[in-house]
Amino acid sequence: MRLILKLSENSHKDFKKVELRPLLSGLAFNTIMRMVCGKRFYGDESDGTNADEAKKFRDVMDEIQEFALGSHLGDFVPLFMLLDFSYRKKLKRVGEKMDALFQGLVDDHR
């Protein structure tokens, strides 16, 4: 319902181009997070959360998507995995952020 309202706000006077990718990904993440922990993290109003927690969640999810959408040459040629340490450091840092975020969600649920 929020997606339809958002679309109608953008084009209530006349037809406009609308970028659907961020709206649909926000809808998917909100649906999953509402099922898991009962909170909304995407959109203008994030119920049940403060703005800092929602922003931190969105930032971590954006970083995860950067690694998920691309491929690394070291995944296919093991020699390049030995030479490129920055990729592994970034991936480890994102993993630690994700672990901390999800541990916070588990602690809140308890």
Order of alpha helices (4+ residues) and beta strands (2+ residues): alpha-alpha-alpha-alpha-alpha
